[in-house]
């Protein structure tokens, strides 16, 4: 099962799903917060992941951009 939970303003607040953890199947919960506007979209700058209801991982974004140009040489295969 994959469940999505939305805040009253329509933003994705969290999602819950089953996945494999270090000790087998576990319920994972991703909690999204600190939403900021980037161009025409909203993006969650903070994410907390719970595994089996216990803290597992926390992350935050310091900067995000949309449609940034990437130089062609970034896609070249390394020579070694």
N, C-alpha and C positions, 0 to 999 in steps of 0.2 A: 504494500500500500504506500501511496505517496499523498500526503495531505498538505494543502496550502492554507495558510491563515492570513487574513488581510486585516489591516487597521481600518478604523472608521473612514479615513480619508482615501482608502482604496490602495494604499501601498502594501506591498508584501511585507508582512511582519515576521513570519517564520514558516518553515516547512519541516515536516517530519517524514522520515522514511526508514526502511530497514536496510541494513547493509552489513557487511562483514567487518567486525572489529578485531582487535588483537586476540580476543578469547571466543571468537565465533560471532554468530548473528547478534546484532544489537540495534536498538532504535537510536537514530541520529536526529537531532534537532538543530537546524540552522536558524539563528535569530538575527535579523537584519535591522540596523538602526543608523542614525546619523545620516539620513538621506539628504543629498545636496543636488542641486541642478547642475548638469553639465550639458551645455548647449540646449537641445530640445528635450533631453531625457533627465529623469531622476535616477540617482545611483546611490546605493547604500555604502557609506564610507566605513562602517563598522559591521563585523560579523562575529558572532560567538557560536561555537558548535558544542553541543552537549552530546555525550554518548551514554546511553542508559540513564539519562537525567543528571549526569555528572559533568563538570567542565572538562572539555577535551582540547579545544583550541580556540584562540581568539586572534583576530586580525583586524587591521585598520588600514585604510588607504590614505595616503598623504596628498596625492595629486592624481587626477584622472583627466584625460583629454579624449575627444572623439575625432575620428577621421584624421589622425596624424599621418603625414606622409612618411613612408619608409623607403630608404634608399635601396636601389636594386641590388647593390652588393651585399645587403643583409641576407639575401636568399641564395648566395653562392655557396656551393659545397666546399667545405674545408679541404685543403690540399693534403693534409696528413692523415 
